[in-house]
Amino acid sequence: MSVASWTEVERARLFDDIPSGVVVLDPELRVVDHNQAFERLFGACQGEPCYRVTKGRNAPCRGCPVEATFRDGRPRVVEQEGRDRDGRDVHYLVQVTPLRGGAGGEGWVAAITTDLTETRRLQHEYQTLFEKVPCFVAVINRDHRVVKANEAFRRTFGRPTGERCHRLYLRRDEPCTDCPVDRTFADGRGRRQRRMGIAADGSPTPYMVFTAPLLEDEGRITHVVEMALDLTEHQRLEERLRRADTLREALVESTHDGILVLDQD
């Protein structure tokens, strides 16, 4: 294949086959060309200024990365918020790079856009679930440090700032014996264990902990997730039931009257 045929035919086909949106802009920020992926997201927009196409604005954006690349010729990667062709909010990654050529030799700038809207939605849902689930959740590394903890954990045991899990859960400096995190790191199997912790206010806090490994693509365990159910109220009810049962037994055994318990027959 000759250089000319590649330039005119294959480059044009590649331009439209790229799954990311690609737009070429002139120094006035007008759209010189765009591919099909960009048009599917923002609509047909030849000759329109990019700020009107991607954001519905009538003036250039403050801190525009395309203008900055026209000034200094340096590529940039930034995240942007905008509006798609139907007026819906979109979040996308923009990779801006200078191109040689253009009318009068002033050059163009190409912007490659990757739609992150669905990714951001999933991240938001995950974060909401992580924060609002009604149990303690902590992500622990191989050094026993809590690298992330949810709202319930922070409210009970305090905000982790690099402390080890035994310091946060038990207010002690030595690792726990029979540590479920160590056992999960060792064999990759989840564990369930009932434990007694100490809350940030010093109160005893019983909990049932479940561990699960977090794996890299090659299967190496990088972190362990601990999910723990607070058993404080459950233990309080167990104690009340035990006391009531003890009182009932004492009353029955110490009475001077005969007591029979009969079934319906």
Secondary structure, 3 states (H helix, E strand, C coil): CCHHHHHHHHHHHHHHHCCCEEEEECCCCEEEEECHHHHHHHCCCCCCEHHHHHHCCCCCCCCCHHHHHHHHCCCEEEEEEEECCCCCEEEEEEEEEEECCCHHHCCEEEEEEEECHHHHHHHHHHHHHHHHCCCEEEEEECCCEEEEECHHHHHHHCCCCCCEHHHHHHCCCCCCCCCHHHHHHHHCCCCEEEEEEECCCCCEEEEEEEEEEEECCCCCEEEEEEEEEECHHHHHHHHHHHHHHHHHHHHHHHCCCCCCCCCCC
